[in-house]
Amino acid sequence: MPALALMATMLLLFSSPLFALLPAQALPPEQQRQQQQDGGQLEIKNSDYTFVDSDGMLNIVGVVNNKGTVPLSVTMGLDVQGKTLQEQLYGRVIYPGKGAPFKFQVPQGTEVSGRPYVLEAREVRQPFYDTLVLNYTNMAVGEERVLSGTVRNDGPFAMHNITVYASVHSEDMTNLDSVRSNTIPVLAPGEEAGFVAAPDPAVKANVYYYSCAGIDPDAPISTLPTGDGKFIAYDLTTVAKVSGLRYDNSTDSISFGIKHYNPAGGPAVLKFAQLAKNQTVAVMLDGSAYESAKVAMDGRTVQVDLFIPPGDHEVQVQGVRTIPEFPLAYLGLAAAFAAAVALARQKKTSKKQGSV
């Protein structure tokens, strides 16, 4: 048995992209290959194992790991007979510290030049949301040697068209295949559903365990329930891990935990609808007023720009729909101001009565 904790049940948190991919400048393939060889942000693990399936297709598999500090959308290339085949990773976005498998299927007898490589890598400026919980045992199960488990939605919005992917291994740790599960059409908040991913029959007899499991859902609608049957549309853009995203009706706030992928910290931008001309928005970081946050309004949209320091933090943006729950300092000032106004009115009234 390989020196791995194969019998442990793995409880992993994954997320889904909420916004469109924002492309960055892509490196030429030769530079990307050199970047990988030099220990750059992408690590390619091409398998030395290939197999021919029942359709006569040569299957070539591997895994790509993100060793950098930004989420990436990766397209793989494979040169065959004067042309380049292209395949997406089984995970449309790979976040720092994560990886995803790939597979090329080439007609048998086709001349293959070299090995799969990164054809294009684009930065994805979107957060990693801990909304889907993947629970599985990575040992192959049953006569069909499948990967099975459950997915639970702990987020505030429904997720659609969810698939689970994984890399398939033999007992001697050889990467045999790359698999996707059945599609879960919809998973509402709090719901849980089962999944099964099966290897190709040509390699089934040698399948022992699975690794690099991940979740690839469609992008959900970016809204938060308010608890009164209504929803708040929002847009959160950042290259960070985000957890516990929610709307709190008692404080009229959007709150979330956040850790930026850049070790030095980095920006985050939250947008939501402006509902009043004199709408007051307060930003809190770790329970204190965050004075360096910038709030701008254009009559239609409220935009909150803030810098996320290194490490784990809690952000709360108050005044999303009505008057915010102010910090104690603001409440003290408001109370003092109200008392001063009342005293001035009382003196004015006394003077009028004395002159009558």
C-alpha positions, -999 to +999 in steps of 0.1 A: +000+000+000+014+035-008+024+057+020-008+077+019-038+079+043-060+062+017-086+050+042-093+084+056-125+101+047-116+135+032-138+165+040-128+192+015-143+227+009-146+240-025-162+269-042-175+282-074-169+311-096-196+338-093-183+362-120-171+361-156-134+354-162-113+385-166-085+376-190-049+386-184-020+385-208-012+349-216+024+336-220+034+320-252+035+282-249+073+279-250+076+304-221+049+286-201+067+253-206+099+269-194+080+285-165+068+250-154+103+235-157+117+263-136+093+257-108+069+285-118+033+290-108+020+259-128+032+224-123+024+198-149+024+161-140+021+142-172+014+105-167+037+080-184+008+056-187-015+056-217-043+033-228-066+026-257-103+027-250-132+007-266-136+034-293-100+029-304-089+063-289-055+067-273-060+083-239-032+106-225-038+120-190-022+141-163-027+168-136-019+205-134-012+221-100-014+259-093+017+268-073+012+306-076-008+332-058-037+339-083-065+317-097-060+305-132-080+292-161-058+267-180-060+253-216-037+224-223-022+217-257-009+185-275+008+186-308-003+158-333+005+156-370+011+192-376-018+206-355-024+213-319-053+197-299-067+217-271-084+206-238-096+224-207-087+211-173-116+193-156-117+222-132-124+254-151-106+275-125-077+262-103-070+282-072-036+286-055-026+253-038-052+233-059-050+212-090-071+195-116-067+166-141-069+166-179-073+141-206-066+140-244-082+114-266-063+108-299-074+085-327-052+054-326-023+055-351-021+094-350+014+106-346+019+125-313+047+150-309+059+154-274+037+156-243+008+178-231+018+213-222+001+246-210-011+263-242-027+292-223-031+303-187-053+333-178-057+350-145-092+348-130-101+377-107-127+360-086-128+348-050-128+312-039-160+306-020-162+279+006-198+270-002-197+233-014-185+206+009-172+174-008-172+143+014-157+111+000-135+081+007-107+080-019-105+042-021-121+028-053-154+012-045-172-020-058-167-041-089-167-009-111-139+006-090-158+040-088-153+071-067-184+079-047-195+104-021-217+134-014-217+171-020-234+195+004-243+232-002-235+253+028-238+286+009-266+311+008-275+305-029-284+275-051-256+259-072-263+244-106-248+216-128-222+204-103-197+178-113-169+162-093-135+154-109-106+133-098-074+116-109-074+078-110-044+057-096-032+022-094-018+006-062+017+016-073+005+052-076+005+053-114-019+079-128-042+058-150-071+080-159-090+113-153-127+111-144-158+133-141-190+123-121-226+125-130-240+160-131-260+173-101-285+197-118-293+218-088-283+219-051-303+243-029-288+259+003-285+231+029-291+203+004-269+173+000-266+149-030-246+119-040-222+115-069-204+087-087-174+089-110-163+058-129-130+050-146-127+038-182-134+001-185-100-004-201-082+005-168-109-006-143-091-037-132-061-017-120-079+011-102-070+014-065-076+049-053-084+085-064-067+119-057-070+155-067-108+155-063-125+188-069-159+204-078-167+222-110-202+240-109-218+265-131-216+301-119-246+309-096-266+341-096-248+365-073-276+373-048-279+370-011-313+362+007-323+388+032-346+365+053-378+383+044-383+367+010-362+393-008-326+392-023-297+415-026-277+415-058-240+421-053-206+418-070-175+408-050-142+409-069-110+398-053-082+372-055-089+357-021-105+329-002-140+340+010-160+321+036-193+326+054-207+351+030-241+363+042-266+391+047-275+399+083-308+416+086-303+427+122-273+449+112-283+455+076-249+442+066-231+419+042-204+400+061-178+375+051-144+360+062-115+366+038-079+357+033-060+372+003-039+348-017-011+373-019+010+369+012+014+407+013-024+412+011-044+428-017-075+446-028-112+436-027-141+454-043-178+450-032-206+465-052-244+466-045-273+488-055-276+523-041-312+527-027-311+562-013-294+595-022-282+599+014-274+562+020-249+558+048-224+529+045-200+518+072-171+493+068-158+472+096-127+450+097-123+425+125-150+444+146-135+479+142-143+508+119-120+504+088-111+540+081-090+533+050-119+517+031-132+539+003-170+541-004-182+557-036-218+561-049-230+572-084-267+572-078-271+536-089-243+516-074-224+516-041-187+506-045-166+497-015-129+494-021-107+480+006-073+466+011-072+432+028-041+428+051-022+395+053-039+367+072-075+359+080-100+387+086-137+394+090-153+421+069-187+437+076-203+463+053-233+480+070-260+501+055-268+479+025-305+485+025-313+510+053-295+528+081-264+508+093-258+495+128-231+520+137-201+511+158-202+523+195-180+553+187-205+565+162-234+559+185-217+579+212-212+608+189-248+606+178-261+605+214-239+635+224-251+655+194-287+647+202-282+658+239-266+691+228-295+698+204-320+690+232-302+713+257-301+742+232-338+739+225-345+738+263-325+771+268-342+787+239-376+778+253-367+791+288-356+825+274-389+829+255-409+821+286-389+846+307-396+874+283-434+869+283 
